[in-house]
Amino acid sequence: MLRRILASPGPASGLLGRRLPGLPLLAAPARGRKSRTDPPAKSKAGRINTPPPVDPAELLVVKERYRRYASILSSLRAEFKHAVVMRRYEEKFGQLRAQRKQAAEEEHRQLMAFNDAENQRLQQRREVRLRREEAAEKERRLRGAQKHADFLEEFLKEREREVLQLQEDAKNFITPDNLDEKIEECLNNPRNYNFAVDKDGRVAKRTALS
């Protein structure tokens, strides 16, 4: 019983450490705690307080878990705070909030209807543009095919004219059969190619045949 009274921090423990007039001393007075300015004890004067060693991997895991814990706690605190604020707002402005929500839903429906109508209009314009582009592409291909056909026809005509011209020039080619005749013709009709021309391509001066 005495130990319990001495251990309790009530007024009875304070009275036990004091000597009242006419009463014997029941217990020795307890010494108070050291103050911040008291010097250290002699037995602990050279003591160095070294913290226990910490495993770096374990410290990293603990820090990561603490970061997750702090993040989850912050999220829960924000969620609870939002719920409390919304409940207070609902209690205070419940009807006004319902009206605002209904107005927002009505505006959303109107905007969605406008968006659908605009999408349909743009889809129709796109279909018309695609049909016009398809017709233009078809016409362009037809023009390209016609141009290619005209080019081939003109090419064949040009080759045909070249063949006819070669056939006509082949009549004047020198062959073993008409070699003597061509030599006789050159001797009877001598030509002088030693001449000068002016800027217009006319013969300006010609030397006489020797």
N, CA, C and O of each residue as an XYZ file, in Angstrom:
840
protein
N       0.828     -1.207      0.000
C       0.000      0.000      0.000
C       0.862      1.256      0.000
O       0.576      2.229     -0.699
N       1.916      1.212      0.796
C       2.818      2.355      0.862
C       3.546      2.581     -0.455
O       3.737      3.718     -0.886
N       3.955      1.470     -1.096
C       4.622      1.597     -2.403
C       3.686      2.207     -3.454
O       4.107      3.024     -4.273
N       2.434      1.806     -3.420
C       1.470      2.344     -4.382
C       1.262      3.829     -4.173
O       1.134      4.585     -5.136
N       1.227      4.251     -2.914
C       1.041      5.681     -2.632
C       2.266      6.460     -3.067
O       2.152      7.570     -3.587
N       3.469      5.866     -2.850
C       4.693      6.558     -3.260
C       4.815      6.639     -4.782
O       5.341      7.619     -5.311
N       4.324      5.601     -5.496
C       4.436      5.610     -6.967
C       3.437      6.520     -7.627
O       3.683      6.997     -8.735
N       2.296      6.783     -6.976
C       1.274      7.631     -7.597
C       1.706      9.073     -7.546
O       2.245      9.512     -6.531
N       1.479      9.859     -8.655
C       1.931     11.256     -8.693
C       0.963     12.216     -8.049
O       1.007     13.408     -8.354
N       0.079     11.751     -7.161
C      -0.915     12.625     -6.552
C      -0.364     13.438     -5.423
O       0.835     13.415     -5.147
N      -1.233     14.151     -4.776
C      -0.784     14.992     -3.637
C      -0.324     14.183     -2.447
O       0.441     14.674     -1.617
N      -0.797     12.900     -2.353
C      -0.390     12.084     -1.199
C       1.096     11.810     -1.231
O       1.754     11.820     -0.191
N       1.654     11.553     -2.465
C       3.080     11.286     -2.570
C       3.908     12.498     -2.183
O       5.007     12.355     -1.646
N       3.385     13.701     -2.455
C       4.105     14.907     -2.063
C       4.111     15.117     -0.549
O       5.073     15.620      0.031
N       3.016     14.717      0.056
C       2.939     14.862      1.510
C       3.839     13.885      2.238
O       4.319     14.168      3.336
N       4.073     12.704      1.606
C       4.909     11.723      2.261
C       6.357     12.177      2.327
O       7.079     11.814      3.256
N       6.796     12.977      1.342
C       8.172     13.442      1.335
C       8.398     14.645      2.219
O       9.536     15.088      2.375
N       7.347     15.182      2.799
C       7.468     16.340      3.681
C       7.228     15.912      5.157
O       6.544     14.929      5.441
N       7.797     16.663      6.026
C       7.610     16.378      7.466
C       6.686     17.434      8.047
O       7.052     18.601      8.192
N       5.489     16.999      8.373
C       4.522     17.905      8.968
C       4.817     18.067     10.475
O       5.352     17.160     11.112
N       4.476     19.172     10.997
C       4.724     19.375     12.436
C       3.954     18.368     13.274
O       2.751     18.185     13.088
N       4.641     17.725     14.186
C       4.020     16.771     15.091
C       3.895     15.377     14.539
O       3.394     14.493     15.233
N       4.362     15.127     13.234
C       4.242     13.804     12.638
C       5.619     13.300     12.275
O       6.481     14.095     11.902
N       5.853     12.007     12.373
C       7.175     11.478     11.989
C       7.348     11.458     10.471
O       6.368     11.502      9.728
N       8.608     11.392     10.015
C       8.925     11.320      8.585
C       8.609      9.914      8.068
O       9.198      8.937      8.530
N       7.657      9.807      7.083
C       7.239      8.508      6.578
C       8.189      7.964      5.525
O       8.419      6.755      5.495
N       8.758      8.809      4.651
C       9.645      8.336      3.573
C      10.641      9.432      3.260
O      10.428     10.606      3.566
N      11.747      9.010      2.634
C      12.778      9.975      2.265
C      12.296     10.811      1.090
O      11.602     10.307      0.207
N      12.664     12.089      1.077
C      12.220     12.922     -0.051
C      12.863     12.460     -1.371
O      14.053     12.149     -1.417
N      12.053     12.422     -2.441
C      12.544     11.982     -3.760
C      13.300     13.120     -4.433
O      12.895     14.281     -4.371
N      14.438     12.753     -5.096
C      15.228     13.776     -5.790
C      14.549     14.117     -7.122
O      14.034     13.216     -7.785
N      14.534     15.376     -7.528
C      13.912     15.789     -8.790
C      14.763     15.439    -10.005
O      15.883     14.954     -9.848
N      14.260     15.674    -11.202
C      14.953     15.373    -12.451
C      16.065     16.381    -12.684
O      16.025     17.503    -12.179
N      17.055     15.963    -13.457
C      18.149     16.876    -13.788
C      17.652     17.942    -14.758
O      16.814     17.681    -15.620
N      18.179     19.127    -14.597
C      17.841     20.197    -15.533
C      18.761     20.134    -16.749
O      19.716     19.358    -16.779
N      18.473     20.931    -17.714
C      19.253     20.942    -18.964
C      20.660     21.499    -18.761
O      21.576     21.184    -19.519
N      20.819     22.310    -17.754
C      22.124     22.939    -17.524
C      23.030     22.122    -16.614
O      24.189     22.490    -16.424
N      22.532     21.012    -16.041
C      23.370     20.191    -15.160
C      24.427     19.459    -15.969
O      24.136     18.990    -17.069
N      25.657     19.348    -15.450
C      26.709     18.629    -16.178
C      26.424     17.125    -16.167
O      25.693     16.635    -15.306
N      27.015     16.379    -17.145
C      26.809     14.934    -17.155
C      27.483     14.271    -15.970
O      28.376     14.837    -15.340
N      27.044     13.079    -15.686
C      27.630     12.327    -14.581
C      29.074     11.970    -14.903
O      29.457     11.871    -16.068
N      29.892     11.773    -13.825
C      31.296     11.448    -14.037
C      31.464     10.109    -14.742
O      32.390      9.938    -15.535
N      30.570      9.155    -14.459
C      30.687      7.834    -15.086
C      30.338      7.855    -16.571
O      30.671      6.926    -17.307
N      29.662      8.923    -17.008
C      29.255      9.007    -18.411
C      29.858     10.224    -19.112
O      29.340     10.682    -20.130
N      30.954     10.742    -18.561
C      31.548     11.949    -19.133
C      32.140     11.672    -20.505
O      32.000     12.497    -21.409
N      32.817     10.502    -20.688
C      33.443     10.212    -21.979
C      32.619      9.298    -22.858
O      33.139      8.717    -23.810
N      31.369      9.166    -22.557
C      30.521      8.265    -23.342
C      30.141      8.911    -24.676
O      29.756     10.079    -24.728
N      30.255      8.134    -25.741
C      29.860      8.598    -27.093
C      28.618      7.816    -27.507
O      28.636      6.590    -27.613
N      27.563      8.546    -27.732
C      26.291      7.905    -28.100
C      26.301      7.588    -29.603
O      26.075      8.471    -30.430
N      26.560      6.348    -29.937
C      26.585      5.917    -31.350
C      25.287      5.203    -31.675
O      24.900      4.269    -30.973
N      24.627      5.623    -32.709
C      23.363      4.957    -33.069
C      23.640      3.554    -33.576
O      24.736      3.276    -34.064
N      22.684      2.685    -33.470
C      22.885      1.311    -33.963
C      23.048      1.314    -35.483
O      22.489      2.178    -36.159
N      23.798      0.368    -36.026
C      23.985      0.327    -37.494
C      22.675      0.038    -38.213
O      21.811     -0.687    -37.719
N      22.556      0.634    -39.406
C      21.339      0.502    -40.213
C      21.705     -0.121    -41.548
O      22.663      0.295    -42.199
N      20.940     -1.115    -41.947
C      21.143     -1.754    -43.249
C      20.621     -0.818    -44.347
O      19.460     -0.415    -44.287
N      21.450     -0.454    -45.361
C      20.959      0.468    -46.413
C      19.745     -0.085    -47.165
O      18.808      0.655    -47.463
N      19.765     -1.375    -47.470
C      18.617     -1.953    -48.194
C      17.347     -1.875    -47.357
O      16.272     -1.538    -47.854
N      17.501     -2.203    -46.048
C      16.329     -2.133    -45.172
C      15.852     -0.693    -45.020
O      14.648     -0.437    -44.993
N      16.800      0.258    -44.919
C      16.417      1.664    -44.821
C      15.669      2.122    -46.062
O      14.695      2.869    -45.964
N      16.128      1.669    -47.249
C      15.442      2.032    -48.486
C      14.018      1.485    -48.511
O      13.086      2.180    -48.916
N      13.854      0.228    -48.073
C      12.509     -0.363    -48.032
C      11.613      0.383    -47.056
O      10.447      0.651    -47.346
N      12.178      0.721    -45.878
C      11.381      1.438    -44.872
C      10.967      2.812    -45.385
O       9.827      3.229    -45.182
N      11.886      3.525    -46.051
C      11.559      4.856    -46.579
C      10.497      4.763    -47.663
O       9.598      5.600    -47.733
N      10.602      3.739    -48.513
C       9.597      3.577    -49.571
C       8.226      3.261    -48.982
O       7.204      3.783    -49.427
N       8.229      2.391    -47.965
C       6.946      2.067    -47.330
C       6.368      3.279    -46.609
O       5.154      3.484    -46.609
N       7.234      4.084    -45.994
C       6.744      5.292    -45.340
C       6.199      6.289    -46.359
O       5.203      6.969    -46.112
N       6.874      6.363    -47.511
C       6.358      7.271    -48.553
C       4.978      6.829    -49.035
O       4.081      7.650    -49.228
N       4.822      5.520    -49.227
C       3.505      5.008    -49.639
C       2.457      5.248    -48.557
O       1.321      5.629    -48.842
N       2.860      5.019    -47.323
C       1.935      5.239    -46.211
C       1.498      6.703    -46.158
O       0.315      6.997    -45.986
N       2.460      7.619    -46.307
C       2.131      9.048    -46.274
C       1.235      9.423    -47.445
O       0.312     10.222    -47.290
N       1.503      8.843    -48.630
C       0.671      9.143    -49.797
C      -0.754      8.634    -49.606
O      -1.718      9.341    -49.900
N      -0.883      7.394    -49.107
C      -2.220      6.840    -48.873
C      -2.961      7.652    -47.805
O      -4.147      7.946    -47.951
N      -2.257      8.004    -46.745
C      -2.876      8.785    -45.680
C      -3.314     10.159    -46.187
O      -4.387     10.646    -45.832
N      -2.476     10.777    -47.017
C      -2.849     12.083    -47.575
C      -4.070     11.957    -48.482
O      -4.955     12.812    -48.457
N      -4.119     10.894    -49.283
C      -5.277     10.682    -50.158
C      -6.547     10.450    -49.350
O      -7.599     11.010    -49.660
N      -6.445      9.626    -48.319
C      -7.615      9.378    -47.469
C      -8.068     10.652    -46.773
O      -9.264     10.924    -46.674
N      -7.088     11.444    -46.282
C      -7.444     12.692    -45.613
C      -8.158     13.638    -46.582
O      -9.156     14.266    -46.228
N      -7.629     13.730    -47.825
C      -8.271     14.597    -48.817
C      -9.665     14.086    -49.180
O     -10.591     14.877    -49.359
N      -9.814     12.750    -49.289
C     -11.127     12.182    -49.619
C     -12.134     12.443    -48.509
O     -13.274     12.819    -48.778
N     -11.713     12.244    -47.258
C     -12.617     12.500    -46.142
C     -12.967     13.984    -46.045
O     -14.112     14.345    -45.772
N     -11.975     14.835    -46.271
C     -12.243     16.267    -46.230
C     -13.219     16.676    -47.320
O     -14.117     17.486    -47.087
N     -13.043     16.114    -48.510
C     -13.976     16.410    -49.604
C     -15.376     15.914    -49.272
O     -16.365     16.585    -49.567
N     -15.458     14.724    -48.653
C     -16.771     14.201    -48.294
C     -17.449     15.091    -47.262
O     -18.649     15.348    -47.351
N     -16.675     15.567    -46.274
C     -17.251     16.444    -45.256
C     -17.710     17.755    -45.871
O     -18.798     18.244    -45.566
N     -16.876     18.326    -46.743
C     -17.246     19.601    -47.385
C     -18.488     19.423    -48.249
O     -19.379     20.272    -48.237
N     -18.554     18.314    -49.006
C     -19.718     18.083    -49.857
C     -20.976     17.852    -49.013
O     -22.061     18.291    -49.394
N     -20.840     17.165    -47.866
C     -21.996     16.946    -47.005
C     -22.494     18.266    -46.421
O     -23.698     18.520    -46.365
N     -21.543     19.106    -45.986
C     -21.961     20.416    -45.481
C     -22.599     21.257    -46.575
O     -23.599     21.940    -46.353
N     -21.993     21.194    -47.776
C     -22.570     21.960    -48.885
C     -23.959     21.437    -49.243
O     -24.868     22.203    -49.562
N     -24.099     20.108    -49.181
C     -25.398     19.509    -49.496
C     -26.439     19.905    -48.460
O     -27.594     20.176    -48.788
N     -26.008     19.933    -47.204
C     -26.945     20.338    -46.154
C     -27.345     21.806    -46.275
O     -28.472     22.185    -45.955
N     -26.402     22.627    -46.745
C     -26.681     24.058    -46.795
C     -27.305     24.485    -48.118
O     -28.224     25.304    -48.135
N     -26.816     23.940    -49.216
C     -27.300     24.352    -50.535
C     -27.815     23.143    -51.317
O     -27.542     23.036    -52.513
N     -28.533     22.256    -50.695
C     -28.995     21.042    -51.359
C     -29.904     21.328    -52.546
O     -29.683     20.794    -53.633
N     -30.888     22.136    -52.362
C     -31.837     22.427    -53.439
C     -31.164     23.209    -54.562
O     -31.389     22.927    -55.739
N     -30.342     24.188    -54.201
C     -29.648     24.968    -55.223
C     -28.686     24.083    -56.010
O     -28.540     24.233    -57.223
N     -28.036     23.166    -55.313
C     -27.119     22.245    -56.000
C     -27.877     21.336    -56.963
O     -27.404     21.055    -58.064
N     -29.071     20.872    -56.537
C     -29.885     20.032    -57.421
C     -30.296     20.807    -58.668
O     -30.286     20.270    -59.775
N     -30.662     22.089    -58.477
C     -31.037     22.904    -59.625
C     -29.846     23.125    -60.562
O     -29.981     23.064    -61.785
N     -28.678     23.381    -59.963
C     -27.480     23.563    -60.787
C     -27.133     22.283    -61.533
O     -26.758     22.319    -62.706
N     -27.261     21.144    -60.838
C     -26.973     19.877    -61.486
C     -27.939     19.607    -62.636
O     -27.536     19.141    -63.702
N     -29.227     19.908    -62.406
C     -30.212     19.722    -63.469
C     -29.937     20.650    -64.644
O     -30.062     20.250    -65.801
N     -29.560     21.897    -64.342
C     -29.238     22.845    -65.416
C     -27.995     22.390    -66.181
O     -27.936     22.502    -67.405
N     -27.003     21.875    -65.447
C     -25.793     21.392    -66.115
C     -26.104     20.188    -67.001
O     -25.578     20.081    -68.109
N     -26.961     19.276    -66.515
C     -27.343     18.119    -67.332
C     -28.110     18.555    -68.572
O     -27.892     18.019    -69.658
N     -29.009     19.529    -68.417
C     -29.755     20.027    -69.579
C     -28.821     20.689    -70.587
O     -28.956     20.488    -71.794
N     -27.866     21.486    -70.079
C     -26.886     22.095    -70.987
C     -26.038     21.032    -71.677
O     -25.701     21.157    -72.854
N     -25.697     19.981    -70.925
C     -24.918     18.888    -71.527
C     -25.707     18.195    -72.633
O     -25.150     17.878    -73.684
N     -26.992     17.957    -72.407
C     -27.823     17.336    -73.450
C     -27.914     18.223    -74.685
O     -27.834     17.740    -75.815
N     -28.084     19.528    -74.461
C     -28.154     20.442    -75.602
C     -26.833     20.462    -76.374
O     -26.822     20.451    -77.605
N     -25.734     20.490    -75.643
C     -24.434     20.497    -76.316
C     -24.189     19.197    -77.069
O     -23.631     19.213    -78.166
N     -24.599     18.074    -76.491
C     -24.442     16.800    -77.184
C     -25.302     16.743    -78.438
O     -24.867     16.224    -79.466
N     -26.545     17.284    -78.360
C     -27.404     17.330    -79.546
C     -26.777     18.216    -80.621
O     -26.769     17.859    -81.799
N     -26.251     19.378    -80.209
C     -25.579     20.255    -81.174
C     -24.356     19.577    -81.774
O     -24.078     19.706    -82.966
N     -23.625     18.847    -80.924
C     -22.433     18.141    -81.412
C     -22.811     17.059    -82.414
O     -22.151     16.908    -83.442
N     -23.866     16.305    -82.126
C     -24.310     15.265    -83.070
C     -24.755     15.875    -84.388
O     -24.419     15.366    -85.457
N     -25.526     16.989    -84.313
C     -25.970     17.641    -85.548
C     -24.788     18.163    -86.353
O     -24.758     18.050    -87.578
N     -23.812     18.739    -85.645
C     -22.629     19.261    -86.338
C     -21.818     18.124    -86.955
O     -21.306     18.254    -88.067
N     -21.702     17.004    -86.228
C     -20.987     15.856    -86.780
C     -21.690     15.307    -88.026
O     -21.036     14.929    -88.998
N     -23.014     15.269    -87.988
C     -23.758     14.787    -89.149
C     -23.574     15.723    -90.340
O     -23.400     15.272    -91.473
N     -23.613     17.047    -90.071
C     -23.424     18.004    -91.163
C     -22.024     17.879    -91.771
O     -21.860     17.895    -92.991
N     -21.034     17.755    -90.911
C     -19.668     17.608    -91.412
C     -19.485     16.283    -92.145
O     -18.723     16.202    -93.109
N     -20.201     15.222    -91.677
C     -20.123     13.940    -92.372
C     -20.715     14.034    -93.772
O     -20.171     13.469    -94.720
N     -21.839     14.754    -93.903
C     -22.426     14.944    -95.227
C     -21.495     15.745    -96.134
O     -21.310     15.400    -97.301
N     -20.907     16.823    -95.590
C     -19.960     17.597    -96.382
C     -18.758     16.755    -96.794
O     -18.256     16.877    -97.911
N     -18.306     15.905    -95.886
C     -17.164     15.041    -96.203
C     -17.523     14.047    -97.294
O     -16.728     13.800    -98.200
N     -18.728     13.471    -97.211
C     -19.141     12.527    -98.255
C     -19.228     13.219    -99.614
O     -18.793     12.665   -100.623
N     -19.797     14.447    -99.642
C     -19.873     15.194   -100.908
C     -18.476     15.494   -101.433
O     -18.217     15.369   -102.630
N     -17.565     15.896   -100.524
C     -16.198     16.188   -100.953
C     -15.494     14.943   -101.469
O     -14.759     15.004   -102.454
N     -15.718     13.809   -100.801
C     -15.088     12.577   -101.253
C     -15.617     12.155   -102.620
O     -14.856     11.695   -103.471
N     -16.943     12.316   -102.829
C     -17.498     11.981   -104.153
C     -16.937     12.905   -105.226
O     -16.625     12.463   -106.333
N     -16.808     14.205   -104.892
C     -16.251     15.144   -105.867
C     -14.792     14.819   -106.152
O     -14.359     14.860   -107.303
N     -14.030     14.496   -105.105
C     -12.638     14.129   -105.324
C     -12.511     12.829   -106.110
O     -11.601     12.677   -106.925
N     -13.425     11.894   -105.865
C     -13.387     10.637   -106.620
C     -13.689     10.871   -108.093
O     -13.043     10.290   -108.965
N     -14.692     11.742   -108.376
C     -15.000     12.050   -109.771
C     -13.827     12.774   -110.439
O     -13.495     12.489   -111.590
N     -13.200     13.710   -109.715
C     -12.059     14.420   -110.277
C     -10.894     13.464   -110.531
O     -10.210     13.567   -111.549
N     -10.671     12.531   -109.595
C      -9.601     11.557   -109.782
C      -9.890     10.645   -110.979
O      -8.985     10.307   -111.742
N     -11.141     10.256   -111.133
C     -11.504      9.419   -112.281
C     -11.294     10.164   -113.594
O     -10.772      9.612   -114.562
N     -11.715     11.442   -113.607
C     -11.525     12.240   -114.824
C     -10.036     12.444   -115.115
O      -9.608     12.407   -116.269
N      -9.262     12.657   -114.061
C      -7.823     12.830   -114.261
C      -7.196     11.562   -114.833
O      -6.333     11.629   -115.709
N      -7.630     10.420   -114.340
C      -7.096      9.170   -114.869
C      -7.489      8.969   -116.328
O      -6.697      8.491   -117.140
N      -8.747      9.349   -116.652
C      -9.177      9.221   -118.047
C      -8.364     10.138   -118.945
O      -7.964      9.739   -120.039
N      -8.109     11.388   -118.484
C      -7.298     12.298   -119.279
C      -5.876     11.762   -119.431
O      -5.272     11.866   -120.498
N      -5.350     11.186   -118.346
C      -4.008     10.617   -118.430
C      -3.952      9.445   -119.398
O      -2.996      9.307   -120.161
N      -4.995      8.586   -119.366
C      -5.024      7.449   -120.289
C      -5.151      7.925   -121.735
O      -4.508      7.381   -122.632
N      -5.999      8.963   -121.959
C      -6.152      9.495   -123.308
C      -4.864     10.148   -123.791
O      -4.470      9.993   -124.947
N      -4.207     10.886   -122.884
C      -2.945     11.528   -123.254
C      -1.883     10.482   -123.582
O      -1.103     10.651   -124.519
N      -1.860      9.392   -122.796
C      -0.903      8.325   -123.060
C      -1.195      7.657   -124.405
O      -0.278      7.331   -125.159
N      -2.495      7.458   -124.695
C      -2.860      6.844   -125.981
C      -2.463      7.759   -127.147
O      -1.937      7.286   -128.154
N      -2.717      9.081   -127.011
C      -2.319     10.022   -128.063
C      -0.804     10.025   -128.245
O      -0.298     10.087   -129.365
N      -0.084      9.957   -127.109
C       1.381      9.934   -127.198
C       1.860      8.684   -127.938
O       2.757      8.760   -128.779
N       1.253      7.527   -127.619
C       1.641      6.296   -128.308
C       1.317      6.379   -129.797
O       2.100      5.933   -130.636
N       0.160      6.951   -130.118
C      -0.217      7.067   -131.525
C       0.748      7.985   -132.278
O       1.184      7.669   -133.385
N       1.075      9.122   -131.662
C       2.019     10.034   -132.299
C       3.405      9.399   -132.422
O       4.104      9.596   -133.416
N       3.793      8.629   -131.388
C       5.083      7.947   -131.436
C       5.129      6.937   -132.574
O       6.122      6.851   -133.296
N       4.048      6.171   -132.732
C       4.004      5.176   -133.806
C       4.015      5.852   -135.177
O       4.653      5.365   -136.111
N       3.297      6.988   -135.294
C       3.298      7.710   -136.572
C       4.691      8.248   -136.890
O       5.143      8.193   -138.034
N       5.372      8.776   -135.851
C       6.718      9.293   -136.070
C       7.668      8.178   -136.486
O       8.495      8.365   -137.378
N       7.551      7.011   -135.840
C       8.405      5.882   -136.237
C       8.063      5.426   -137.660
O       8.948      5.033   -138.420
N       6.787      5.481   -138.010
C       6.390      5.070   -139.358
C       6.960      6.032   -140.399
O       7.410      5.610   -141.464
N       6.935      7.345   -140.076
C       7.516      8.311   -141.021
C       9.021      8.093   -141.147
O       9.578      8.203   -142.240
N       9.677      7.786   -140.034
C      11.112      7.525   -140.111
C      11.405      6.287   -140.962
O      12.372      6.264   -141.723
N      10.565      5.262   -140.827
C      10.766      4.054   -141.642
C      10.567      4.360   -143.122
O      11.331      3.887   -143.964
N       9.538      5.154   -143.442
C       9.298      5.512   -144.841
C      10.444      6.354   -145.401
O      10.863      6.203   -146.549
N      10.937      7.265   -144.523
C      12.060      8.103   -144.978
C      13.307      7.256   -145.210
O      14.047      7.484   -146.167
N      13.535      6.285   -144.339
C      14.679      5.396   -144.523
C      14.518      4.557   -145.790
O      15.482      4.310   -146.514
N      13.299      4.131   -146.040
C      13.065      3.375   -147.268
C      13.304      4.239   -148.509
O      13.809      3.762   -149.525
N      12.926      5.538   -148.404
C      13.153      6.435   -149.535
C      14.638      6.735   -149.707
O      15.149      6.810   -150.824
N      15.347      6.914   -148.528
C      16.777      7.184   -148.620
C      17.556      5.950   -149.057
O      18.650      6.060   -149.610
N      16.986      4.781   -148.806
C      17.700      3.554   -149.169
C      17.847      3.408   -150.675
O      18.698      2.653   -151.145
N      17.024      4.123   -151.438
C      17.134      4.047   -152.900
C      18.432      4.695   -153.370
O      18.938      4.350   -154.438
N      18.986      5.642   -152.580
C      20.214      6.328   -152.974
C      21.446      5.765   -152.285
O      22.542      6.298   -152.455
N      21.289      4.709   -151.519
C      22.451      4.103   -150.865
C      23.396      3.507   -151.911
O      22.977      3.072   -152.983
N      24.667      3.502   -151.566
C      25.679      2.928   -152.451
C      25.789      1.445   -152.147
O      26.066      1.043   -151.017
N      25.574      0.662   -153.151
C      25.641     -0.788   -153.025
C      26.666     -1.324   -154.031
O      27.058     -0.616   -154.959
N      27.087     -2.548   -153.846
C      28.026     -3.111   -154.842
C      27.478     -3.117   -156.269
O      28.229     -3.127   -157.244
N      26.159     -3.110   -156.359
C      25.584     -3.143   -157.701
C      25.672     -1.790   -158.410
O      25.911     -1.743   -159.617
N      25.478     -0.677   -157.667
C      25.487      0.649   -158.307
C      26.721      1.451   -157.933
O      26.705      2.680   -157.996
N      27.793      0.767   -157.543
C      28.999      1.485   -157.153
C      29.603      2.234   -158.336
O      29.964      3.404   -158.210
N      29.713      1.572   -159.474
C      30.290      2.237   -160.657
C      29.437      3.410   -161.090
O      29.957      4.451   -161.492
N      28.132      3.244   -161.010
C      27.232      4.321   -161.441
C      27.374      5.536   -160.533
O      27.349      6.664   -161.025
N      27.522      5.344   -159.220
C      27.658      6.450   -158.292
C      28.998      7.159   -158.489
O      29.088      8.382   -158.385
N      30.045      6.364   -158.779
C      31.356      6.985   -159.024
C      31.308      7.837   -160.276
O      31.849      8.942   -160.294
N      30.671      7.340   -161.321
C      30.543      8.093   -162.572
C      29.733      9.367   -162.360
O      30.053     10.405   -162.939
N      28.685      9.299   -161.536
C      27.841     10.462   -161.270
C      28.616     11.526   -160.492
O      28.462     12.716   -160.764
N      29.453     11.113   -159.524
C      30.247     12.070   -158.756
C      31.312     12.734   -159.638
O      31.603     13.920   -159.487
N      31.875     11.972   -160.538
C      32.870     12.558   -161.424
C      32.238     13.541   -162.394
O      32.851     14.559   -162.712
N      31.043     13.271   -162.870
C      30.374     14.169   -163.812
C      29.799     15.404   -163.119
O      29.635     16.439   -163.765
N      29.490     15.325   -161.823
C      28.905     16.466   -161.097
C      29.781     16.796   -159.881
O      29.418     16.449   -158.757
N      30.869     17.427   -160.075
C      31.730     17.766   -158.934
C      31.097     18.856   -158.054
O      30.387     19.727   -158.558
N      31.351     18.806   -156.760
C      30.814     19.775   -155.806
C      31.955     20.347   -154.965
O      32.877     19.639   -154.559
N      31.857     21.637   -154.726
C      32.865     22.329   -153.936
C      32.292     22.604   -152.546
O      31.337     23.368   -152.407
N      32.867     21.991   -151.530
C      32.421     22.196   -150.157
C      33.304     23.167   -149.387
O      33.161     23.313   -148.173
N      34.207     23.823   -150.082
C      35.081     24.794   -149.449
C      34.465     26.174   -149.603
O      34.751     26.876   -150.573
N      33.611     26.576   -148.642
C      32.949     27.877   -148.726
C      32.718     28.384   -147.315
O      32.818     27.635   -146.343
N      32.407     29.676   -147.218
C      32.128     30.336   -145.947
C      30.692     30.806   -145.936
O      30.124     31.116   -146.983
N      30.102     30.859   -144.750
C      28.709     31.290   -144.605
C      28.670     32.492   -143.666
O      29.571     32.681   -142.848
N      27.613     33.307   -143.791
C      27.434     34.450   -142.912
C      26.563     34.045   -141.718
O      26.290     32.865   -141.500
N      26.136     35.051   -140.955
C      25.341     34.772   -139.770
C      23.992     34.173   -140.098
O      23.437     33.429   -139.290
N      23.456     34.478   -141.258
C      22.143     33.946   -141.639
C      22.235     32.575   -142.301
O      21.213     32.015   -142.698
N      23.425     32.034   -142.425
C      23.598     30.718   -143.027
C      23.714     30.737   -144.543
O      23.695     29.674   -145.163
N      23.832     31.903   -145.161
C      23.988     31.975   -146.607
C      25.469     31.860   -146.959
O      26.345     32.241   -146.183
N      25.720     31.322   -148.157
C      27.092     31.174   -148.627
C      27.640     32.549   -148.961
O      27.100     33.249   -149.818
N      28.713     32.936   -148.284
C      29.308     34.254   -148.502
C      30.463     34.218   -149.469
O      30.650     35.155   -150.245
N      31.240     33.161   -149.440
C      32.428     33.094   -150.299
C      32.706     31.634   -150.600
O      32.637     30.778   -149.719
N      33.022     31.366   -151.854
C      33.313     29.986   -152.254
C      34.552     30.011   -153.148
O      34.709     30.863   -154.022
N      35.417     29.040   -152.888
C      36.614     28.957   -153.719
C      36.304     28.216   -155.010
O      35.376     27.412   -155.098
N      37.115     28.520   -155.995
C      36.895     27.891   -157.304
C      37.471     26.481   -157.297
O      38.471     26.200   -156.636
N      36.821     25.612   -158.041
C      37.308     24.235   -158.187
C      38.590     24.227   -158.998
O      38.694     24.925   -160.007
N      39.549     23.456   -158.573
C      40.804     23.367   -159.318
C      40.712     22.291   -160.401
O      41.675     22.069   -161.134
